[in-house]
């Protein structure tokens, strides 16, 4: 009886962890077969979402239809240097193709220059294009100081976006516990916080959730829920 109870508890815990993970494949050399594999893994483990470049979102939406996992598209990715109207157009196209969550990169250059009006207007333009589909805004925290991170979080909170997110996984650093704590403090208890970049094992994943994250962006989702360790930068 004790063995059965322990096993059931472990399965329940694994499922709860899986439900926080955006299973992610954003590499430029991803093939259709790779995308199908990630979708199959997400269905098997009941991950929250499959996060891909917009090129693949229609395929992902078809494959995930009727399952627990949502199709998620990145837009304006990974540089945060596109014209907001172009990112909004990519957003609308991704949603038309089946995206049910959108992850955008804020204008990093504007944030570094202190042009917070431009940052806010860019996010608002994409948020409007989402038409109610949840928007996650990537801060690229490794490039910002703490004051800039707080200001970006406050803008996102005031605009009513669904999540703030740490990282693209394509810059000089990924999620840190300190950044997750800072973001949670900045947006308050209700808004989503997504930690992404460098989360490759269960211990790190659980620590990010303990620090205040409510969603995890990982390419190593299968390893994380299985108790192993993944490789790669995301």
SEKE-73572 format. One record per residue (C-alpha): residue in three letters; chain; x, y, z; residue number from 1. Coordinates in steps of 0.001 Angstrom, whole numbers, always signed. Layout:
REM SEKE-73572
<atom residu="ALA" chaine="A" xx="X" yy="Y" zz="Z" num="NUM"/>
...
REM end
This chain:
REM SEKE-73572
<atom residu="UNK" chaine="A" xx="+0" yy="+0" zz="+0" num="1"/>
<atom residu="UNK" chaine="A" xx="+2824" yy="+2378" zz="+821" num="2"/>
<atom residu="UNK" chaine="A" xx="+4514" yy="+1644" zz="-2505" num="3"/>
<atom residu="UNK" chaine="A" xx="+1286" yy="+2337" zz="-4417" num="4"/>
<atom residu="UNK" chaine="A" xx="+686" yy="+5560" zz="-2525" num="5"/>
<atom residu="UNK" chaine="A" xx="+4220" yy="+6753" zz="-3167" num="6"/>
<atom residu="UNK" chaine="A" xx="+3987" yy="+5953" zz="-6875" num="7"/>
<atom residu="UNK" chaine="A" xx="+633" yy="+7715" zz="-7222" num="8"/>
<atom residu="UNK" chaine="A" xx="+2016" yy="+10750" zz="-5417" num="9"/>
<atom residu="UNK" chaine="A" xx="+5026" yy="+10864" zz="-7722" num="10"/>
<atom residu="UNK" chaine="A" xx="+2816" yy="+10658" zz="-10824" num="11"/>
<atom residu="UNK" chaine="A" xx="+534" yy="+13439" zz="-9558" num="12"/>
<atom residu="UNK" chaine="A" xx="+3550" yy="+15624" zz="-8801" num="13"/>
<atom residu="UNK" chaine="A" xx="+5045" yy="+14926" zz="-12233" num="14"/>
<atom residu="UNK" chaine="A" xx="+1792" yy="+15888" zz="-13913" num="15"/>
<atom residu="UNK" chaine="A" xx="+1571" yy="+19098" zz="-11924" num="16"/>
<atom residu="UNK" chaine="A" xx="+5104" yy="+19997" zz="-12961" num="17"/>
<atom residu="UNK" chaine="A" xx="+4396" yy="+19127" zz="-16608" num="18"/>
<atom residu="UNK" chaine="A" xx="+1381" yy="+21447" zz="-16555" num="19"/>
<atom residu="UNK" chaine="A" xx="+3708" yy="+24412" zz="-15947" num="20"/>
<atom residu="UNK" chaine="A" xx="+6010" yy="+23690" zz="-18906" num="21"/>
<atom residu="UNK" chaine="A" xx="+5971" yy="+25278" zz="-22345" num="22"/>
<atom residu="UNK" chaine="A" xx="+7736" yy="+22539" zz="-24340" num="23"/>
<atom residu="UNK" chaine="A" xx="+9906" yy="+24595" zz="-26638" num="24"/>
<atom residu="UNK" chaine="A" xx="+11667" yy="+24220" zz="-29985" num="25"/>
<atom residu="UNK" chaine="A" xx="+12893" yy="+27499" zz="-31460" num="26"/>
<atom residu="UNK" chaine="A" xx="+16114" yy="+26495" zz="-33197" num="27"/>
<atom residu="UNK" chaine="A" xx="+16404" yy="+27646" zz="-36826" num="28"/>
<atom residu="UNK" chaine="A" xx="+17362" yy="+24148" zz="-38007" num="29"/>
<atom residu="UNK" chaine="A" xx="+14188" yy="+22520" zz="-36660" num="30"/>
<atom residu="UNK" chaine="A" xx="+12504" yy="+20290" zz="-39222" num="31"/>
<atom residu="UNK" chaine="A" xx="+8887" yy="+19222" zz="-39601" num="32"/>
<atom residu="UNK" chaine="A" xx="+9816" yy="+15877" zz="-38048" num="33"/>
<atom residu="UNK" chaine="A" xx="+11338" yy="+17667" zz="-35046" num="34"/>
<atom residu="UNK" chaine="A" xx="+8171" yy="+19713" zz="-34590" num="35"/>
<atom residu="UNK" chaine="A" xx="+5995" yy="+16609" zz="-34739" num="36"/>
<atom residu="UNK" chaine="A" xx="+8207" yy="+14910" zz="-32143" num="37"/>
<atom residu="UNK" chaine="A" xx="+7900" yy="+17841" zz="-29738" num="38"/>
<atom residu="UNK" chaine="A" xx="+4124" yy="+17839" zz="-30168" num="39"/>
<atom residu="UNK" chaine="A" xx="+3955" yy="+14104" zz="-29473" num="40"/>
<atom residu="UNK" chaine="A" xx="+6044" yy="+14594" zz="-26322" num="41"/>
<atom residu="UNK" chaine="A" xx="+3754" yy="+17396" zz="-25186" num="42"/>
<atom residu="UNK" chaine="A" xx="+673" yy="+15254" zz="-25696" num="43"/>
<atom residu="UNK" chaine="A" xx="+2220" yy="+12331" zz="-23832" num="44"/>
<atom residu="UNK" chaine="A" xx="+3339" yy="+14382" zz="-20840" num="45"/>
<atom residu="UNK" chaine="A" xx="+483" yy="+16927" zz="-20899" num="46"/>
<atom residu="UNK" chaine="A" xx="+2708" yy="+19979" zz="-21090" num="47"/>
<atom residu="UNK" chaine="A" xx="+1002" yy="+23371" zz="-20903" num="48"/>
<atom residu="UNK" chaine="A" xx="+2003" yy="+24404" zz="-24417" num="49"/>
<atom residu="UNK" chaine="A" xx="+4279" yy="+23793" zz="-27370" num="50"/>
<atom residu="UNK" chaine="A" xx="+6224" yy="+26962" zz="-28182" num="51"/>
<atom residu="UNK" chaine="A" xx="+7585" yy="+27318" zz="-31727" num="52"/>
<atom residu="UNK" chaine="A" xx="+8409" yy="+29914" zz="-34338" num="53"/>
<atom residu="UNK" chaine="A" xx="+5378" yy="+31171" zz="-36236" num="54"/>
<atom residu="UNK" chaine="A" xx="+6463" yy="+29230" zz="-39340" num="55"/>
<atom residu="UNK" chaine="A" xx="+5345" yy="+26042" zz="-37591" num="56"/>
<atom residu="UNK" chaine="A" xx="+2273" yy="+27112" zz="-35670" num="57"/>
<atom residu="UNK" chaine="A" xx="-336" yy="+25760" zz="-38081" num="58"/>
<atom residu="UNK" chaine="A" xx="+1251" yy="+22306" zz="-37957" num="59"/>
<atom residu="UNK" chaine="A" xx="+1432" yy="+22461" zz="-34146" num="60"/>
<atom residu="UNK" chaine="A" xx="-2177" yy="+23618" zz="-33820" num="61"/>
<atom residu="UNK" chaine="A" xx="-3378" yy="+20738" zz="-35987" num="62"/>
<atom residu="UNK" chaine="A" xx="-1349" yy="+18185" zz="-34050" num="63"/>
<atom residu="UNK" chaine="A" xx="-2412" yy="+19458" zz="-30614" num="64"/>
<atom residu="UNK" chaine="A" xx="-6099" yy="+19866" zz="-31418" num="65"/>
<atom residu="UNK" chaine="A" xx="-8281" yy="+18377" zz="-28679" num="66"/>
<atom residu="UNK" chaine="A" xx="-5347" yy="+17829" zz="-26285" num="67"/>
<atom residu="UNK" chaine="A" xx="-4317" yy="+19500" zz="-23031" num="68"/>
<atom residu="UNK" chaine="A" xx="-1429" yy="+21407" zz="-24675" num="69"/>
<atom residu="UNK" chaine="A" xx="-1832" yy="+24829" zz="-26281" num="70"/>
<atom residu="UNK" chaine="A" xx="-105" yy="+25994" zz="-29493" num="71"/>
<atom residu="UNK" chaine="A" xx="+2178" yy="+28957" zz="-28668" num="72"/>
<atom residu="UNK" chaine="A" xx="+4011" yy="+31144" zz="-31181" num="73"/>
<atom residu="UNK" chaine="A" xx="+6915" yy="+33499" zz="-30610" num="74"/>
<atom residu="UNK" chaine="A" xx="+6809" yy="+36769" zz="-32569" num="75"/>
<atom residu="UNK" chaine="A" xx="+9420" yy="+39450" zz="-33168" num="76"/>
<atom residu="UNK" chaine="A" xx="+11851" yy="+36797" zz="-32005" num="77"/>
<atom residu="UNK" chaine="A" xx="+14590" yy="+36721" zz="-30776" num="78"/>
<atom residu="UNK" chaine="A" xx="+15936" yy="+40283" zz="-31103" num="79"/>
<atom residu="UNK" chaine="A" xx="+13057" yy="+42544" zz="-30095" num="80"/>
<atom residu="UNK" chaine="A" xx="+14142" yy="+44908" zz="-32865" num="81"/>
<atom residu="UNK" chaine="A" xx="+11291" yy="+44634" zz="-35364" num="82"/>
<atom residu="UNK" chaine="A" xx="+8789" yy="+47339" zz="-36272" num="83"/>
<atom residu="UNK" chaine="A" xx="+5808" yy="+46894" zz="-33892" num="84"/>
<atom residu="UNK" chaine="A" xx="+3345" yy="+46885" zz="-36785" num="85"/>
<atom residu="UNK" chaine="A" xx="+5249" yy="+43982" zz="-38355" num="86"/>
<atom residu="UNK" chaine="A" xx="+5199" yy="+42063" zz="-35078" num="87"/>
<atom residu="UNK" chaine="A" xx="+1470" yy="+42753" zz="-34772" num="88"/>
<atom residu="UNK" chaine="A" xx="+955" yy="+41395" zz="-38291" num="89"/>
<atom residu="UNK" chaine="A" xx="+2947" yy="+38266" zz="-37424" num="90"/>
<atom residu="UNK" chaine="A" xx="+798" yy="+37939" zz="-34302" num="91"/>
<atom residu="UNK" chaine="A" xx="-2466" yy="+38114" zz="-36229" num="92"/>
<atom residu="UNK" chaine="A" xx="-1200" yy="+35587" zz="-38775" num="93"/>
<atom residu="UNK" chaine="A" xx="-63" yy="+33224" zz="-36011" num="94"/>
<atom residu="UNK" chaine="A" xx="-3442" yy="+33442" zz="-34285" num="95"/>
<atom residu="UNK" chaine="A" xx="-5253" yy="+32871" zz="-37577" num="96"/>
<atom residu="UNK" chaine="A" xx="-3065" yy="+29768" zz="-38014" num="97"/>
<atom residu="UNK" chaine="A" xx="-4079" yy="+28439" zz="-34596" num="98"/>
<atom residu="UNK" chaine="A" xx="-1820" yy="+30020" zz="-31945" num="99"/>
<atom residu="UNK" chaine="A" xx="-3533" yy="+30240" zz="-28562" num="100"/>
<atom residu="UNK" chaine="A" xx="-642" yy="+31947" zz="-26783" num="101"/>
<atom residu="UNK" chaine="A" xx="+1839" yy="+34547" zz="-28056" num="102"/>
<atom residu="UNK" chaine="A" xx="+5352" yy="+35272" zz="-26753" num="103"/>
<atom residu="UNK" chaine="A" xx="+6890" yy="+38561" zz="-27916" num="104"/>
<atom residu="UNK" chaine="A" xx="+10230" yy="+40264" zz="-27211" num="105"/>
<atom residu="UNK" chaine="A" xx="+10016" yy="+43850" zz="-26001" num="106"/>
<atom residu="UNK" chaine="A" xx="+12132" yy="+46507" zz="-27714" num="107"/>
<atom residu="UNK" chaine="A" xx="+15385" yy="+45940" zz="-25846" num="108"/>
<atom residu="UNK" chaine="A" xx="+17150" yy="+48918" zz="-27404" num="109"/>
<atom residu="UNK" chaine="A" xx="+14372" yy="+51267" zz="-26344" num="110"/>
<atom residu="UNK" chaine="A" xx="+14444" yy="+49855" zz="-22807" num="111"/>
<atom residu="UNK" chaine="A" xx="+18203" yy="+50370" zz="-22573" num="112"/>
<atom residu="UNK" chaine="A" xx="+17798" yy="+53944" zz="-23846" num="113"/>
<atom residu="UNK" chaine="A" xx="+15065" yy="+54654" zz="-21309" num="114"/>
<atom residu="UNK" chaine="A" xx="+12437" yy="+55270" zz="-23988" num="115"/>
<atom residu="UNK" chaine="A" xx="+9663" yy="+53640" zz="-22020" num="116"/>
<atom residu="UNK" chaine="A" xx="+6943" yy="+55226" zz="-24115" num="117"/>
<atom residu="UNK" chaine="A" xx="+8269" yy="+53373" zz="-27169" num="118"/>
<atom residu="UNK" chaine="A" xx="+8495" yy="+50154" zz="-25155" num="119"/>
<atom residu="UNK" chaine="A" xx="+4916" yy="+50563" zz="-23940" num="120"/>
<atom residu="UNK" chaine="A" xx="+3555" yy="+51457" zz="-27374" num="121"/>
<atom residu="UNK" chaine="A" xx="+5264" yy="+48453" zz="-28950" num="122"/>
<atom residu="UNK" chaine="A" xx="+3811" yy="+46040" zz="-26412" num="123"/>
<atom residu="UNK" chaine="A" xx="+381" yy="+47662" zz="-26640" num="124"/>
<atom residu="UNK" chaine="A" xx="+394" yy="+47309" zz="-30434" num="125"/>
<atom residu="UNK" chaine="A" xx="+999" yy="+43573" zz="-30196" num="126"/>
<atom residu="UNK" chaine="A" xx="-1374" yy="+43153" zz="-27255" num="127"/>
<atom residu="UNK" chaine="A" xx="-4172" yy="+44715" zz="-29296" num="128"/>
<atom residu="UNK" chaine="A" xx="-3407" yy="+42337" zz="-32168" num="129"/>
<atom residu="UNK" chaine="A" xx="-3828" yy="+39367" zz="-29802" num="130"/>
<atom residu="UNK" chaine="A" xx="-7585" yy="+39975" zz="-29464" num="131"/>
<atom residu="UNK" chaine="A" xx="-7686" yy="+38277" zz="-26077" num="132"/>
<atom residu="UNK" chaine="A" xx="-5134" yy="+35534" zz="-26773" num="133"/>
<atom residu="UNK" chaine="A" xx="-2713" yy="+35540" zz="-23798" num="134"/>
<atom residu="UNK" chaine="A" xx="+451" yy="+37550" zz="-24422" num="135"/>
<atom residu="UNK" chaine="A" xx="+3793" yy="+36863" zz="-22736" num="136"/>
<atom residu="UNK" chaine="A" xx="+6394" yy="+39644" zz="-22949" num="137"/>
<atom residu="UNK" chaine="A" xx="+10056" yy="+38602" zz="-22956" num="138"/>
<atom residu="UNK" chaine="A" xx="+12291" yy="+41107" zz="-21162" num="139"/>
<atom residu="UNK" chaine="A" xx="+15669" yy="+39519" zz="-22012" num="140"/>
<atom residu="UNK" chaine="A" xx="+16699" yy="+40092" zz="-18416" num="141"/>
<atom residu="UNK" chaine="A" xx="+20398" yy="+39375" zz="-18988" num="142"/>
<atom residu="UNK" chaine="A" xx="+20630" yy="+42674" zz="-20918" num="143"/>
<atom residu="UNK" chaine="A" xx="+18764" yy="+44892" zz="-18427" num="144"/>
<atom residu="UNK" chaine="A" xx="+19608" yy="+46195" zz="-14968" num="145"/>
<atom residu="UNK" chaine="A" xx="+17225" yy="+45709" zz="-12067" num="146"/>
<atom residu="UNK" chaine="A" xx="+15588" yy="+49131" zz="-12418" num="147"/>
<atom residu="UNK" chaine="A" xx="+14933" yy="+48484" zz="-16113" num="148"/>
<atom residu="UNK" chaine="A" xx="+13486" yy="+45057" zz="-15360" num="149"/>
<atom residu="UNK" chaine="A" xx="+11129" yy="+46564" zz="-12790" num="150"/>
<atom residu="UNK" chaine="A" xx="+9988" yy="+49294" zz="-15150" num="151"/>
<atom residu="UNK" chaine="A" xx="+9359" yy="+46797" zz="-17936" num="152"/>
<atom residu="UNK" chaine="A" xx="+7348" yy="+44609" zz="-15560" num="153"/>
<atom residu="UNK" chaine="A" xx="+5279" yy="+47573" zz="-14408" num="154"/>
<atom residu="UNK" chaine="A" xx="+4471" yy="+48507" zz="-18012" num="155"/>
<atom residu="UNK" chaine="A" xx="+3375" yy="+44958" zz="-18778" num="156"/>
<atom residu="UNK" chaine="A" xx="+1274" yy="+44819" zz="-15622" num="157"/>
<atom residu="UNK" chaine="A" xx="-413" yy="+48132" zz="-16404" num="158"/>
<atom residu="UNK" chaine="A" xx="-1158" yy="+47055" zz="-19987" num="159"/>
<atom residu="UNK" chaine="A" xx="-2801" yy="+43874" zz="-18719" num="160"/>
<atom residu="UNK" chaine="A" xx="-670" yy="+41321" zz="-20553" num="161"/>
<atom residu="UNK" chaine="A" xx="-821" yy="+37760" zz="-19259" num="162"/>
<atom residu="UNK" chaine="A" xx="+2836" yy="+37094" zz="-18428" num="163"/>
<atom residu="UNK" chaine="A" xx="+6256" yy="+38628" zz="-18154" num="164"/>
<atom residu="UNK" chaine="A" xx="+9005" yy="+36264" zz="-19268" num="165"/>
<atom residu="UNK" chaine="A" xx="+12717" yy="+36275" zz="-18502" num="166"/>
<atom residu="UNK" chaine="A" xx="+14595" yy="+35306" zz="-21635" num="167"/>
<atom residu="UNK" chaine="A" xx="+14698" yy="+34201" zz="-25255" num="168"/>
<atom residu="UNK" chaine="A" xx="+17440" yy="+31646" zz="-24635" num="169"/>
<atom residu="UNK" chaine="A" xx="+19361" yy="+33202" zz="-27537" num="170"/>
<atom residu="UNK" chaine="A" xx="+21255" yy="+35959" zz="-25703" num="171"/>
<atom residu="UNK" chaine="A" xx="+24051" yy="+35950" zz="-23134" num="172"/>
<atom residu="UNK" chaine="A" xx="+22061" yy="+34449" zz="-20263" num="173"/>
<atom residu="UNK" chaine="A" xx="+18835" yy="+32793" zz="-19227" num="174"/>
<atom residu="UNK" chaine="A" xx="+16540" yy="+32701" zz="-16229" num="175"/>
<atom residu="UNK" chaine="A" xx="+17903" yy="+33310" zz="-12740" num="176"/>
<atom residu="UNK" chaine="A" xx="+16174" yy="+32931" zz="-9410" num="177"/>
<atom residu="UNK" chaine="A" xx="+16919" yy="+36557" zz="-8540" num="178"/>
<atom residu="UNK" chaine="A" xx="+15250" yy="+37775" zz="-11727" num="179"/>
<atom residu="UNK" chaine="A" xx="+12188" yy="+35614" zz="-11169" num="180"/>
<atom residu="UNK" chaine="A" xx="+11848" yy="+36963" zz="-7627" num="181"/>
<atom residu="UNK" chaine="A" xx="+12253" yy="+40551" zz="-8852" num="182"/>
<atom residu="UNK" chaine="A" xx="+9654" yy="+40046" zz="-11572" num="183"/>
<atom residu="UNK" chaine="A" xx="+7176" yy="+38470" zz="-9170" num="184"/>
<atom residu="UNK" chaine="A" xx="+7616" yy="+41354" zz="-6727" num="185"/>
<atom residu="UNK" chaine="A" xx="+7161" yy="+43862" zz="-9552" num="186"/>
<atom residu="UNK" chaine="A" xx="+3951" yy="+42457" zz="-11040" num="187"/>
<atom residu="UNK" chaine="A" xx="+2281" yy="+41259" zz="-7856" num="188"/>
<atom residu="UNK" chaine="A" xx="+722" yy="+37904" zz="-7000" num="189"/>
<atom residu="UNK" chaine="A" xx="-1830" yy="+37525" zz="-9796" num="190"/>
<atom residu="UNK" chaine="A" xx="+81" yy="+38006" zz="-13058" num="191"/>
<atom residu="UNK" chaine="A" xx="+1949" yy="+35194" zz="-14788" num="192"/>
<atom residu="UNK" chaine="A" xx="+5747" yy="+34985" zz="-14639" num="193"/>
<atom residu="UNK" chaine="A" xx="+7518" yy="+32698" zz="-17100" num="194"/>
<atom residu="UNK" chaine="A" xx="+11099" yy="+31587" zz="-16471" num="195"/>
<atom residu="UNK" chaine="A" xx="+12942" yy="+30457" zz="-19587" num="196"/>
<atom residu="UNK" chaine="A" xx="+16487" yy="+29833" zz="-20691" num="197"/>
<atom residu="UNK" chaine="A" xx="+18828" yy="+27309" zz="-19073" num="198"/>
<atom residu="UNK" chaine="A" xx="+16234" yy="+25285" zz="-17146" num="199"/>
<atom residu="UNK" chaine="A" xx="+17410" yy="+21752" zz="-17819" num="200"/>
<atom residu="UNK" chaine="A" xx="+16677" yy="+19669" zz="-14707" num="201"/>
<atom residu="UNK" chaine="A" xx="+13918" yy="+19084" zz="-12176" num="202"/>
<atom residu="UNK" chaine="A" xx="+15739" yy="+20785" zz="-9297" num="203"/>
<atom residu="UNK" chaine="A" xx="+16133" yy="+24027" zz="-11240" num="204"/>
<atom residu="UNK" chaine="A" xx="+12561" yy="+23882" zz="-12480" num="205"/>
<atom residu="UNK" chaine="A" xx="+11168" yy="+23495" zz="-8960" num="206"/>
<atom residu="UNK" chaine="A" xx="+13401" yy="+26289" zz="-7673" num="207"/>
<atom residu="UNK" chaine="A" xx="+12065" yy="+28648" zz="-10358" num="208"/>
<atom residu="UNK" chaine="A" xx="+8495" yy="+27828" zz="-9352" num="209"/>
<atom residu="UNK" chaine="A" xx="+9334" yy="+28357" zz="-5701" num="210"/>
<atom residu="UNK" chaine="A" xx="+10837" yy="+31760" zz="-6586" num="211"/>
<atom residu="UNK" chaine="A" xx="+7557" yy="+32872" zz="-8158" num="212"/>
<atom residu="UNK" chaine="A" xx="+7379" yy="+31526" zz="-11698" num="213"/>
<atom residu="UNK" chaine="A" xx="+4067" yy="+30106" zz="-12859" num="214"/>
<atom residu="UNK" chaine="A" xx="+5271" yy="+28857" zz="-16242" num="215"/>
<atom residu="UNK" chaine="A" xx="+8584" yy="+27419" zz="-17438" num="216"/>
<atom residu="UNK" chaine="A" xx="+9959" yy="+27619" zz="-20974" num="217"/>
<atom residu="UNK" chaine="A" xx="+12094" yy="+24520" zz="-21577" num="218"/>
<atom residu="UNK" chaine="A" xx="+13460" yy="+22455" zz="-24416" num="219"/>
<atom residu="UNK" chaine="A" xx="+14334" yy="+19804" zz="-21820" num="220"/>
<atom residu="UNK" chaine="A" xx="+10773" yy="+19255" zz="-20619" num="221"/>
<atom residu="UNK" chaine="A" xx="+10840" yy="+15488" zz="-21002" num="222"/>
<atom residu="UNK" chaine="A" xx="+14085" yy="+15191" zz="-19022" num="223"/>
<atom residu="UNK" chaine="A" xx="+12755" yy="+17535" zz="-16337" num="224"/>
<atom residu="UNK" chaine="A" xx="+9557" yy="+15604" zz="-15665" num="225"/>
<atom residu="UNK" chaine="A" xx="+11431" yy="+12293" zz="-15903" num="226"/>
<atom residu="UNK" chaine="A" xx="+14017" yy="+13333" zz="-13320" num="227"/>
<atom residu="UNK" chaine="A" xx="+16932" yy="+13600" zz="-15732" num="228"/>
<atom residu="UNK" chaine="A" xx="+18872" yy="+16510" zz="-17188" num="229"/>
<atom residu="UNK" chaine="A" xx="+18632" yy="+17980" zz="-20656" num="230"/>
<atom residu="UNK" chaine="A" xx="+21181" yy="+19686" zz="-22852" num="231"/>
<atom residu="UNK" chaine="A" xx="+21149" yy="+22908" zz="-24872" num="232"/>
<atom residu="UNK" chaine="A" xx="+20617" yy="+26540" zz="-24098" num="233"/>
<atom residu="UNK" chaine="A" xx="+16837" yy="+26783" zz="-23734" num="234"/>
REM end
